[in-house]
Amino acid sequence: MTSHAASHNVVAQTARTDLRELEDRGLLARVRQGRGFAWAAVEGLDDLLRE
């Protein structure tokens, strides 16, 4: 999330909202990373985006 916030020049809450929305749409998967979370593209994302 920090990386997303920094690269798009948004605050942490906006980055979190963006990532959760993409997760809700099935484009990202949230995984536990230490005490927090990370998001990664779901398998077959290319196919999903072509639909």
C-alpha positions in Angstrom: 0.0 0.0 0.0 2.8 2.4 0.8 4.3 1.8 -2.6 0.9 2.6 -4.3 0.4 5.7 -2.2 3.9 7.0 -3.0 3.8 6.2 -6.8 0.4 7.8 -7.2 1.0 10.7 -4.8 -2.1 9.8 -2.6 -2.6 9.4 1.1 -2.5 6.0 2.7 -6.3 5.8 3.1 -6.9 6.5 -0.6 -4.3 3.9 -1.6 -6.0 1.3 0.8 -9.4 2.1 -0.7 -8.1 1.8 -4.3 -6.5 -1.6 -3.5 -9.5 -2.9 -1.7 -11.8 -1.9 -4.6 -9.5 -3.8 -7.1 -9.6 -6.8 -4.7 -13.4 -6.6 -4.6 -13.5 -6.6 -8.4 -11.4 -9.8 -8.4 -8.3 -8.2 -10.0 -6.1 -8.3 -6.9 -5.6 -10.8 -4.1 -4.7 -9.7 -0.6 -2.1 -11.7 1.2 -0.8 -11.5 4.7 2.7 -10.0 4.9 4.1 -9.7 8.4 1.7 -7.7 10.5 0.1 -6.1 7.4 -1.1 -7.0 4.0 0.1 -6.9 0.4 -1.8 -7.1 -2.8 -0.8 -9.0 -5.9 -2.4 -9.5 -9.3 -4.7 -12.6 -9.5 -3.7 -15.4 -11.7 -5.1 -14.9 -15.2 -5.4 -11.1 -14.8 -4.5 -10.6 -18.5 -7.5 -12.7 -19.5 -9.8 -10.8 -17.1 -8.7 -7.5 -18.5 -9.3 -8.6 -22.1 -12.9 -9.6 -21.4 
